[in-house]
Amino acid sequence: MILTVLAITTSAFAGKANYYDKAFFNVKANFSNNEVANLKFYDGSALSKDGLTNAVINARHQLDWNVPNANIGFTKSEQNLANIRVYSLDIADQYFGLARPFQWEPNGRVVAVGVYDEWDVVKIDLNTEAMKTYKLNETAKQHVTLHEHGHAVGLMHNYDPSVMAEPVMSDGKIINLTQTTWNEIDLTNLSWRY
């Protein structure tokens, strides 16, 4: 059971190799440090109905409050202006969460792009159907949500077998959905990048 379809093989060390090298921060010359510190977000209305609001809020807090020396922050926005859009969906598929990159078109629409393309918007889908089917508890839901937010800020999966505690960005299987905070390798990667 794969947590996400954004599985990309990478070398096993902290730093540049564990990042999408074209995440939306580092390719847009017009993004200032102030804008990165105030990423616009939108939370879909179904998150509350599905009991995922706290998991989403906690994931953002893990990025903007708990990463030493990083300049990441969030500002609530309208859906059409948001860089990070989070939705709760009932999809008959086996993934728990999925982060999908998009790019703004000149006409204001967003179009899907690949993870190695430049992106401006990330849509995070939290699949409540799969979460119900596999009886994910609150800890596992928090892990999934934090993991997908990691993708939204450009983190890749980490495959380092020497890491003592499972990093949030490990390629999630059902058996490892226990991390609800960034561990040392995740913090190092985030601090290094931001």
C-alpha beads as a LAMMPS data file, in Angstrom:
LAMMPS data file: protein, C-alpha beads

194 atoms
193 bonds

1 atom types
1 bond types

-500.0 500.0 xlo xhi
-500.0 500.0 ylo yhi
-500.0 500.0 zlo zhi

Masses

1 110.0

Atoms # bond

1 1 1 0.000 0.000 0.000
2 1 1 1.606 3.252 -1.134
3 1 1 0.815 6.490 0.699
4 1 1 1.264 8.681 -2.344
5 1 1 2.022 8.379 -6.026
6 1 1 4.771 10.997 -5.869
7 1 1 7.350 8.288 -5.154
8 1 1 10.691 9.430 -6.543
9 1 1 13.932 7.648 -5.855
10 1 1 16.566 9.854 -4.265
11 1 1 19.912 9.482 -2.565
12 1 1 19.783 8.858 1.150
13 1 1 21.133 11.980 2.828
14 1 1 19.812 15.252 4.130
15 1 1 20.058 18.325 1.970
16 1 1 19.553 19.173 -1.666
17 1 1 19.059 15.625 -2.954
18 1 1 15.889 15.184 -0.920
19 1 1 14.096 18.162 -2.475
20 1 1 12.176 18.640 -5.641
21 1 1 14.726 20.856 -7.319
22 1 1 12.042 23.055 -8.906
23 1 1 9.601 23.610 -6.062
24 1 1 7.584 26.787 -6.431
25 1 1 9.773 28.845 -4.067
26 1 1 13.122 28.553 -5.766
27 1 1 12.114 29.045 -9.389
28 1 1 10.068 32.228 -9.179
29 1 1 12.392 35.214 -9.051
30 1 1 9.457 37.424 -8.066
31 1 1 8.815 35.517 -4.787
32 1 1 10.373 37.462 -1.931
33 1 1 11.233 36.057 1.493
34 1 1 8.122 37.805 2.769
35 1 1 5.929 35.862 0.314
36 1 1 7.502 32.518 1.229
37 1 1 6.844 33.345 4.866
38 1 1 3.176 33.968 4.000
39 1 1 2.129 31.236 1.590
40 1 1 -1.520 31.514 0.711
41 1 1 -3.609 28.491 1.688
42 1 1 -7.185 27.369 1.188
43 1 1 -8.908 24.549 3.102
44 1 1 -11.838 22.817 1.396
45 1 1 -15.135 22.822 3.292
46 1 1 -15.311 19.002 3.544
47 1 1 -12.236 18.899 5.825
48 1 1 -14.404 19.899 8.781
49 1 1 -17.163 17.380 7.987
50 1 1 -14.541 14.617 7.685
51 1 1 -12.757 15.551 10.922
52 1 1 -9.486 16.558 9.234
53 1 1 -9.362 20.266 10.075
54 1 1 -7.079 19.813 13.096
55 1 1 -4.701 17.553 11.166
56 1 1 -4.353 20.226 8.458
57 1 1 -3.857 23.048 10.970
58 1 1 -1.284 20.970 12.859
59 1 1 0.612 20.193 9.639
60 1 1 0.921 23.901 8.851
61 1 1 2.044 24.604 12.417
62 1 1 4.728 21.948 12.095
63 1 1 6.084 23.851 9.091
64 1 1 5.818 27.415 10.318
65 1 1 6.540 27.017 14.050
66 1 1 8.755 23.965 14.489
67 1 1 11.462 24.241 11.836
68 1 1 14.553 26.014 13.197
69 1 1 15.949 28.863 11.098
70 1 1 13.316 28.404 8.400
71 1 1 11.140 31.170 7.012
72 1 1 7.907 29.312 6.204
73 1 1 4.489 30.713 7.026
74 1 1 0.885 30.646 5.894
75 1 1 -1.903 33.135 5.266
76 1 1 -5.516 32.122 4.668
77 1 1 -6.735 32.958 1.166
78 1 1 -9.531 32.498 -1.309
79 1 1 -9.386 29.250 -3.259
80 1 1 -8.480 30.816 -6.608
81 1 1 -5.531 32.735 -5.096
82 1 1 -4.082 30.020 -2.858
83 1 1 -0.695 28.377 -3.418
84 1 1 -1.613 25.384 -1.240
85 1 1 -5.163 24.018 -1.503
86 1 1 -6.223 21.174 0.762
87 1 1 -9.288 19.028 0.080
88 1 1 -11.001 16.038 1.670
89 1 1 -12.328 13.649 -0.970
90 1 1 -13.985 10.231 -1.014
91 1 1 -12.157 8.468 -3.827
92 1 1 -12.256 4.754 -4.549
93 1 1 -8.473 4.563 -4.745
94 1 1 -5.818 3.175 -2.436
95 1 1 -3.804 6.290 -1.641
96 1 1 -4.415 8.152 1.630
97 1 1 -3.057 11.480 0.462
98 1 1 -1.794 12.986 -2.752
99 1 1 0.010 16.270 -3.457
100 1 1 -0.374 17.403 -7.061
101 1 1 1.605 20.330 -8.536
102 1 1 0.046 22.926 -10.849
103 1 1 1.214 26.022 -12.667
104 1 1 -0.606 29.323 -13.250
105 1 1 -1.498 30.079 -16.853
106 1 1 -1.583 33.700 -18.081
107 1 1 -5.414 33.549 -18.132
108 1 1 -5.451 32.788 -14.381
109 1 1 -6.279 29.078 -14.655
110 1 1 -4.039 26.392 -13.211
111 1 1 -2.841 23.370 -15.190
112 1 1 -1.316 20.155 -13.889
113 1 1 2.449 19.788 -14.246
114 1 1 4.980 17.130 -13.312
115 1 1 6.981 17.119 -10.090
116 1 1 10.113 18.130 -12.008
117 1 1 8.406 21.130 -13.611
118 1 1 8.084 24.567 -12.071
119 1 1 4.948 24.887 -9.998
120 1 1 2.969 27.673 -8.357
121 1 1 0.103 25.754 -6.747
122 1 1 -0.120 22.436 -4.932
123 1 1 -3.435 20.665 -4.399
124 1 1 -3.433 18.217 -1.506
125 1 1 -6.153 15.570 -1.636
126 1 1 -6.801 13.646 1.583
127 1 1 -8.667 10.468 0.666
128 1 1 -11.189 9.806 3.410
129 1 1 -12.523 6.697 1.642
130 1 1 -9.125 4.967 1.928
131 1 1 -8.674 6.277 5.477
132 1 1 -12.018 4.716 6.466
133 1 1 -11.353 1.461 4.612
134 1 1 -8.003 0.963 6.352
135 1 1 -9.291 2.332 9.682
136 1 1 -6.628 5.015 10.057
137 1 1 -6.528 6.458 13.566
138 1 1 -5.955 10.160 14.319
139 1 1 -2.162 9.681 14.522
140 1 1 -2.062 8.077 11.079
141 1 1 -4.272 10.829 9.611
142 1 1 -1.931 13.463 11.080
143 1 1 1.066 11.650 9.571
144 1 1 -0.547 11.534 6.113
145 1 1 -1.487 15.222 6.276
146 1 1 1.980 16.305 7.416
147 1 1 3.602 14.107 4.741
148 1 1 1.559 15.707 1.953
149 1 1 2.331 19.207 3.273
150 1 1 6.002 18.199 3.078
151 1 1 5.519 17.493 -0.625
152 1 1 3.766 20.851 -0.988
153 1 1 6.935 22.649 0.148
154 1 1 9.099 20.559 -2.164
155 1 1 10.236 17.637 0.023
156 1 1 10.735 14.283 -1.654
157 1 1 10.448 10.833 -0.122
158 1 1 13.394 9.853 2.030
159 1 1 14.656 6.297 1.699
160 1 1 17.557 6.433 4.183
161 1 1 17.586 3.070 6.029
162 1 1 20.000 4.445 8.648
163 1 1 17.464 6.903 10.071
164 1 1 16.553 5.695 13.557
165 1 1 13.032 7.119 13.646
166 1 1 10.886 7.003 10.542
167 1 1 11.017 10.375 8.831
168 1 1 7.644 11.843 7.933
169 1 1 8.831 11.897 4.328
170 1 1 9.529 8.168 4.134
171 1 1 7.528 6.459 1.419
172 1 1 4.566 5.684 3.628
173 1 1 3.179 2.241 4.068
174 1 1 0.284 1.449 6.367
175 1 1 2.644 0.073 9.015
176 1 1 4.669 3.289 9.433
177 1 1 2.068 6.016 9.788
178 1 1 3.183 7.035 13.271
179 1 1 5.265 10.220 12.915
180 1 1 3.239 13.361 13.614
181 1 1 6.177 15.752 13.915
182 1 1 9.275 16.292 11.798
183 1 1 12.212 14.171 12.936
184 1 1 15.873 15.189 12.685
185 1 1 16.327 14.391 8.990
186 1 1 13.095 16.183 8.034
187 1 1 14.060 19.229 10.151
188 1 1 17.559 19.265 8.643
189 1 1 16.119 19.182 5.121
190 1 1 13.600 21.936 5.839
191 1 1 16.131 24.130 7.647
192 1 1 18.657 23.611 4.844
193 1 1 16.177 24.672 2.186
194 1 1 14.320 27.504 3.899

Bonds

1 1 1 2
2 1 2 3
3 1 3 4
4 1 4 5
5 1 5 6
6 1 6 7
7 1 7 8
8 1 8 9
9 1 9 10
10 1 10 11
11 1 11 12
12 1 12 13
13 1 13 14
14 1 14 15
15 1 15 16
16 1 16 17
17 1 17 18
18 1 18 19
19 1 19 20
20 1 20 21
21 1 21 22
22 1 22 23
23 1 23 24
24 1 24 25
25 1 25 26
26 1 26 27
27 1 27 28
28 1 28 29
29 1 29 30
30 1 30 31
31 1 31 32
32 1 32 33
33 1 33 34
34 1 34 35
35 1 35 36
36 1 36 37
37 1 37 38
38 1 38 39
39 1 39 40
40 1 40 41
41 1 41 42
42 1 42 43
43 1 43 44
44 1 44 45
45 1 45 46
46 1 46 47
47 1 47 48
48 1 48 49
49 1 49 50
50 1 50 51
51 1 51 52
52 1 52 53
53 1 53 54
54 1 54 55
55 1 55 56
56 1 56 57
57 1 57 58
58 1 58 59
59 1 59 60
60 1 60 61
61 1 61 62
62 1 62 63
63 1 63 64
64 1 64 65
65 1 65 66
66 1 66 67
67 1 67 68
68 1 68 69
69 1 69 70
70 1 70 71
71 1 71 72
72 1 72 73
73 1 73 74
74 1 74 75
75 1 75 76
76 1 76 77
77 1 77 78
78 1 78 79
79 1 79 80
80 1 80 81
81 1 81 82
82 1 82 83
83 1 83 84
84 1 84 85
85 1 85 86
86 1 86 87
87 1 87 88
88 1 88 89
89 1 89 90
90 1 90 91
91 1 91 92
92 1 92 93
93 1 93 94
94 1 94 95
95 1 95 96
96 1 96 97
97 1 97 98
98 1 98 99
99 1 99 100
100 1 100 101
101 1 101 102
102 1 102 103
103 1 103 104
104 1 104 105
105 1 105 106
106 1 106 107
107 1 107 108
108 1 108 109
109 1 109 110
110 1 110 111
111 1 111 112
112 1 112 113
113 1 113 114
114 1 114 115
115 1 115 116
116 1 116 117
117 1 117 118
118 1 118 119
119 1 119 120
120 1 120 121
121 1 121 122
122 1 122 123
123 1 123 124
124 1 124 125
125 1 125 126
126 1 126 127
127 1 127 128
128 1 128 129
129 1 129 130
130 1 130 131
131 1 131 132
132 1 132 133
133 1 133 134
134 1 134 135
135 1 135 136
136 1 136 137
137 1 137 138
138 1 138 139
139 1 139 140
140 1 140 141
141 1 141 142
142 1 142 143
143 1 143 144
144 1 144 145
145 1 145 146
146 1 146 147
147 1 147 148
148 1 148 149
149 1 149 150
150 1 150 151
151 1 151 152
152 1 152 153
153 1 153 154
154 1 154 155
155 1 155 156
156 1 156 157
157 1 157 158
158 1 158 159
159 1 159 160
160 1 160 161
161 1 161 162
162 1 162 163
163 1 163 164
164 1 164 165
165 1 165 166
166 1 166 167
167 1 167 168
168 1 168 169
169 1 169 170
170 1 170 171
171 1 171 172
172 1 172 173
173 1 173 174
174 1 174 175
175 1 175 176
176 1 176 177
177 1 177 178
178 1 178 179
179 1 179 180
180 1 180 181
181 1 181 182
182 1 182 183
183 1 183 184
184 1 184 185
185 1 185 186
186 1 186 187
187 1 187 188
188 1 188 189
189 1 189 190
190 1 190 191
191 1 191 192
192 1 192 193
193 1 193 194
